Amino acid sequence: MSTTITLGPGITLGAGIIVGLTPTAGIAGTVGPDEIGVPVLPGSGKLQDGSATVNDPIGFTINNDGSTGVGIPYLSASNQTFFATYGTGTKTVYWGPGSTVPFSSVNLVDNSGNGTITFFILGQVGPATYNYPFTFV
């Protein structure tokens, strides 16, 4: 059985609304809060920005455009397999519902295969909120 939604004049879909299947965190390049682990502390190995705001359990806000580094230390086994052949460099990430931007380019700098990835969000201007799950494509 399929469901069809018809949108007519004057109907607007707002930020954070996803049309289609929502990816499941922990598989296929989709990272969830369990993979960043708690606590998430500003200025730590998980969030470079010492002025970041942690919005547990849904995400975080990076306030300093010059400190956009994010470390994910606890990749699921499925994501370890995904990232094993993903490589490094400029990638696209789609952020979870309620994020202030739907997607960003990131520079994936560490993908060493030890269950950890590190990336820098590119092009951020002003505070930006990034919510889970986020998906690398």
Buried (B, 14 or more C-beta within 10 A) or exposed (E): EEEEEEEEEEEEEEEEEEEEEEBEBBBBBBBBBBBBEEEBEBEEEBBBBEEBBBBEEBBBBBBBBEBBBBBBBEBBEBBBEBBEEBEBEEBEBBBBBBBBBEEBEBBBEBBEEEBBBBBBBEEBEEBBBBBBBBBBE
